[in-house]
């Protein structure tokens, strides 16, 4: 539940902490009001842009925590609206402080207080994230699911051609479609902090910059594409054969029975 603006001493790291080779991540926040233990955990792109830099506190999943602990200053991040009517990628951000103990875990008034964590034995960690820019075009999860459902032929005259992709998204290459197919966001979903590959980052950037789906019902597109894919994978029905008639035994013949010992 990122919320408060980071303090002046917490947003800057020494130059040797800055990543020379950038890596990419996706972090989720809830844009709609939701009350937990009397506090609103809402943190939308508007809130993020207003505070500028925020500690990413409240993560209580070990895998997500471990991913944050590997982040370097300068790494890029996708800011994602989660648990709302239209989830999707709303902005771009940058890691501005290495992982440090999440002090909200031992704050009894915090919505995500954890009695098993304390300052001497911190269990949870967080990073500081700095807002960089809004996505020119909000990239909805429904769109990514549609793209992920599009089939990629084994061969094509044009290596970049994706025949089943709607014309409005024809600027997306086969590499971009393949990258989105592999995103944890569409393959796993619920994890609040995720790794993003260079190819995935490039594809999302291209979508956010170019757009083109405003007049499309991406939810219906995804449904119809999934049905078509399922139909193409369906095995053809095999006609049932009538069982062969048992051979008639001759009259008077005795059946020999052999016992296995």
Backbone torsions as a table, in degrees:
resi	resn	phi	psi	omega
1	UNK	NA	74.8	177.8
2	UNK	-60.5	139.2	-176.3
3	UNK	-150.5	-68.6	-169.8
4	UNK	-76.4	151.6	175.5
5	UNK	-71.5	137.3	-178.4
6	UNK	-67.1	149.4	179.5
7	UNK	-72.5	161.9	-174.3
8	UNK	-58.6	-37.2	-177.0
9	UNK	-80.4	-4.1	-173.2
10	UNK	-105.5	-1.1	-172.0
11	UNK	-102.9	-11.8	-175.0
12	UNK	-120.1	136.8	177.9
13	UNK	-115.6	160.1	175.6
14	UNK	-64.0	156.7	-174.2
15	UNK	-61.2	-28.8	-179.0
16	UNK	-74.4	-6.1	175.5
17	UNK	-90.7	-10.9	-174.9
18	UNK	-80.8	132.3	-178.8
19	UNK	-71.1	128.8	176.9
20	UNK	-82.9	-32.7	175.1
21	UNK	-109.0	114.5	-174.0
22	UNK	-69.7	140.9	169.5
23	UNK	-121.6	169.9	-168.0
24	UNK	-130.9	147.5	-176.9
25	UNK	-143.8	168.5	172.7
26	UNK	-130.5	130.2	179.1
27	UNK	-126.2	138.3	-174.5
28	UNK	-104.2	148.6	172.9
29	UNK	-146.8	159.4	-177.7
30	UNK	-98.2	120.3	-177.6
31	UNK	-82.6	-14.4	-177.6
32	UNK	-103.9	150.9	-179.4
33	UNK	-62.7	134.1	174.2
34	UNK	-150.0	123.3	-175.1
35	UNK	-91.7	124.5	175.3
36	UNK	-124.2	119.1	-180.0
37	UNK	51.6	41.5	176.4
38	UNK	82.0	2.3	-179.2
39	UNK	-122.2	144.9	179.9
40	UNK	-84.8	123.4	-178.5
41	UNK	-93.4	9.4	179.8
42	UNK	-60.0	135.8	173.3
43	UNK	-154.1	93.6	-175.8
44	UNK	-93.0	176.6	176.8
45	UNK	-62.9	-31.5	176.4
46	UNK	-64.5	-43.7	178.4
47	UNK	-63.2	-43.6	-177.9
48	UNK	-62.6	-46.1	179.9
49	UNK	-62.8	-35.8	-178.0
50	UNK	-68.4	-45.0	-177.5
51	UNK	-80.5	-24.3	177.2
52	UNK	83.1	-59.9	178.7
53	UNK	-130.9	135.9	-177.4
54	UNK	-140.8	139.0	169.9
55	UNK	-69.1	139.3	-176.8
56	UNK	-94.9	68.6	-174.7
57	UNK	-85.6	168.1	173.8
58	UNK	92.2	1.9	178.9
59	UNK	-76.4	121.7	-176.6
60	UNK	-126.3	41.8	176.4
61	UNK	-128.6	129.8	-173.5
62	UNK	-62.6	-42.6	-179.2
63	UNK	-64.3	-44.2	178.6
64	UNK	-63.3	-41.2	178.2
65	UNK	-60.8	-44.6	-178.5
66	UNK	-65.0	-35.2	177.0
67	UNK	-65.2	-41.4	178.1
68	UNK	-63.8	-34.9	-178.6
69	UNK	-68.1	-18.8	179.0
70	UNK	-91.5	-7.0	-177.2
71	UNK	-69.3	148.3	177.2
72	UNK	-117.7	154.0	176.7
73	UNK	-61.6	131.5	-178.9
74	UNK	98.9	-12.4	176.1
75	UNK	-63.7	147.9	-177.0
76	UNK	-92.6	152.8	-178.9
77	UNK	-142.9	146.9	171.2
78	UNK	-95.3	130.5	177.8
79	UNK	-96.2	122.2	-168.8
80	UNK	-119.5	130.8	173.9
81	UNK	-81.7	122.0	-175.2
82	UNK	-122.4	162.3	174.0
83	UNK	53.1	50.4	-177.7
84	UNK	-147.3	177.7	-176.3
85	UNK	-62.9	-41.4	178.8
86	UNK	-128.1	86.4	178.5
87	UNK	-70.3	150.3	178.5
88	UNK	168.1	179.7	-177.1
89	UNK	-87.4	121.5	-172.6
90	UNK	-109.6	-22.1	-173.9
91	UNK	-161.1	172.8	177.0
92	UNK	-117.9	144.6	-175.9
93	UNK	-141.7	179.5	-178.8
94	UNK	-144.1	140.4	177.1
95	UNK	-71.8	126.3	-177.0
96	UNK	-117.9	-3.4	173.5
97	UNK	-153.1	138.5	178.5
98	UNK	-63.4	162.0	-178.8
99	UNK	-59.0	136.8	177.6
100	UNK	-143.4	161.8	-174.8
101	UNK	-55.2	134.6	177.9
102	UNK	-81.6	98.0	-175.3
103	UNK	-68.3	-14.6	178.7
104	UNK	-70.9	-16.9	-178.6
105	UNK	-67.0	-27.2	178.2
106	UNK	-108.2	16.5	173.2
107	UNK	-93.4	109.8	-174.4
108	UNK	-63.4	-18.6	-179.3
109	UNK	-90.9	-7.9	-176.6
110	UNK	-79.4	143.7	-179.7
111	UNK	-57.2	-28.0	-177.5
112	UNK	-114.2	37.7	175.4
113	UNK	-59.4	137.2	178.6
114	UNK	-126.8	108.8	-177.5
115	UNK	-63.5	-15.4	-179.5
116	UNK	-88.8	0.9	179.4
117	UNK	-117.1	141.3	175.7
118	UNK	-148.4	174.4	-174.4
119	UNK	-64.6	-29.7	180.0
120	UNK	-82.4	-25.4	179.5
121	UNK	-135.4	69.5	-176.0
122	UNK	-66.5	135.9	-178.3
123	UNK	-102.3	-29.9	-174.5
124	UNK	-119.2	149.6	-177.9
125	UNK	-129.9	163.5	178.0
126	UNK	-147.3	162.1	173.6
127	UNK	-117.9	167.8	169.7
128	UNK	-98.2	137.3	-179.6
129	UNK	-121.3	134.1	-179.0
130	UNK	-112.2	130.6	178.8
131	UNK	-65.7	134.8	177.7
132	UNK	-111.9	-52.6	-180.0
133	UNK	-165.9	155.4	173.1
134	UNK	-76.4	152.2	171.1
135	UNK	-69.5	129.2	179.3
136	UNK	-56.8	-37.8	174.6
137	UNK	-126.6	119.5	176.1
138	UNK	-56.5	130.6	-176.7
139	UNK	-103.9	99.6	-175.5
140	UNK	-72.8	149.6	177.0
141	UNK	-59.3	-37.2	-179.8
142	UNK	-58.9	-37.1	178.1
143	UNK	-66.0	-44.7	-179.5
144	UNK	-63.9	-37.4	177.8
145	UNK	-66.8	-37.7	176.5
146	UNK	-62.7	-49.1	-179.5
147	UNK	-59.5	-40.9	-179.7
148	UNK	-65.9	-24.0	-178.0
149	UNK	-85.9	-11.4	-178.5
150	UNK	-72.7	134.2	-178.5
151	UNK	-79.3	144.7	176.3
152	UNK	-110.2	112.7	-179.9
153	UNK	-60.1	151.4	-179.2
154	UNK	-64.1	-33.9	-179.8
155	UNK	-142.1	154.1	179.9
156	UNK	-156.8	148.0	177.9
157	UNK	-61.7	-38.2	177.4
158	UNK	-105.4	116.3	-176.2
159	UNK	-60.7	-26.9	-177.7
160	UNK	-93.9	-1.4	-175.6
161	UNK	-79.7	135.0	174.3
162	UNK	-123.2	90.2	-170.9
163	UNK	-56.9	-34.5	-174.5
164	UNK	-84.3	-4.7	-179.1
165	UNK	-80.0	137.5	179.9
166	UNK	-60.5	151.3	-174.3
167	UNK	-57.7	-35.5	-177.7
168	UNK	-62.7	-19.3	-179.6
169	UNK	-114.5	18.3	-175.1
170	UNK	-65.9	-14.2	177.9
171	UNK	-72.3	-13.4	-180.0
172	UNK	-82.2	123.9	-176.0
173	UNK	-78.5	169.9	175.4
174	UNK	-58.2	-39.4	179.3
175	UNK	-62.3	-40.4	179.1
176	UNK	-66.1	-42.9	178.2
177	UNK	-63.4	-44.4	179.6
178	UNK	-61.8	-37.9	179.6
179	UNK	-64.5	-44.9	-179.4
180	UNK	-65.6	-35.1	176.6
181	UNK	-58.7	-30.4	-176.9
182	UNK	-94.3	-0.6	-177.8
183	UNK	-65.9	132.2	174.3
184	UNK	-54.8	-27.6	179.6
185	UNK	-59.2	-34.8	180.0
186	UNK	-101.7	-19.0	-179.9
187	UNK	-94.6	-28.2	-178.6
188	UNK	-119.6	-43.2	172.5
189	UNK	85.8	-73.9	-160.5
190	UNK	-75.5	-20.5	-177.0
191	UNK	-60.5	129.6	-171.7
192	UNK	-80.5	-18.8	175.6
193	UNK	-130.0	124.9	-173.5
194	UNK	-134.0	151.6	172.6
195	UNK	-79.9	149.3	177.9
196	UNK	-131.3	131.3	179.7
197	UNK	-80.3	167.0	177.5
198	UNK	-59.8	-43.5	-179.3
199	UNK	-64.3	-39.6	178.4
200	UNK	-65.8	-43.4	178.5
201	UNK	-59.9	-45.3	-179.7
202	UNK	-62.5	-41.2	-179.5
203	UNK	-65.5	-42.6	179.5
204	UNK	-66.1	-41.4	177.6
205	UNK	-59.6	-42.8	-179.8
206	UNK	-64.1	-43.5	178.2
207	UNK	-62.9	-46.6	-177.5
208	UNK	-64.3	-31.9	-178.8
209	UNK	-82.0	-36.4	-171.0
210	UNK	-95.1	-40.8	-178.8
211	UNK	65.7	-147.1	176.7
212	UNK	113.1	-5.1	-176.1
213	UNK	-105.9	9.0	-175.4
214	UNK	-57.3	-34.1	-178.0
215	UNK	-94.4	7.4	-179.2
216	UNK	-102.8	146.5	171.9
217	UNK	-93.2	89.4	-172.1
218	UNK	-65.6	-26.9	178.5
219	UNK	-66.4	-42.4	178.0
220	UNK	-69.0	-37.5	178.3
221	UNK	-59.2	-45.5	-179.8
222	UNK	-63.0	-39.4	-179.5
223	UNK	-66.5	-46.9	-178.3
224	UNK	-67.0	-36.7	179.7
225	UNK	-67.1	-39.5	179.3
226	UNK	-65.3	-40.2	179.1
227	UNK	-65.0	-40.3	179.8
228	UNK	-65.0	-40.4	179.5
229	UNK	-64.8	-40.1	179.6
230	UNK	-65.8	-39.5	-179.5
231	UNK	-65.6	-38.5	-178.9
232	UNK	-69.5	-25.9	-179.9
233	UNK	-87.0	-13.9	-176.2
234	UNK	-64.3	138.8	179.5
235	UNK	-79.0	139.6	178.6
236	UNK	-64.1	145.5	-179.0
237	UNK	-67.3	136.1	179.0
238	UNK	-98.5	122.8	-179.0
239	UNK	-62.6	139.9	-179.7
240	UNK	-75.3	139.3	177.3
241	UNK	-100.2	144.9	176.2
242	UNK	-74.0	137.1	179.0
243	UNK	-62.3	140.2	-179.8
244	UNK	-66.7	142.2	179.8
245	UNK	-68.0	140.6	179.3
246	UNK	-68.7	138.1	179.6
247	UNK	-63.5	141.6	179.6
248	UNK	-77.6	139.0	178.1
249	UNK	-88.5	144.4	177.0
250	UNK	-72.3	148.6	-179.6
251	UNK	-68.6	141.6	174.4
252	UNK	83.6	-8.4	-179.9
253	UNK	-83.9	136.2	178.8
254	UNK	-95.1	144.1	179.1
255	UNK	-87.9	127.4	180.0
256	UNK	-88.4	129.0	179.5
257	UNK	-112.2	125.5	177.3
258	UNK	-108.7	129.4	-179.9
259	UNK	-95.5	138.2	175.4
260	UNK	-95.8	129.5	-179.7
261	UNK	-99.3	NA	NA
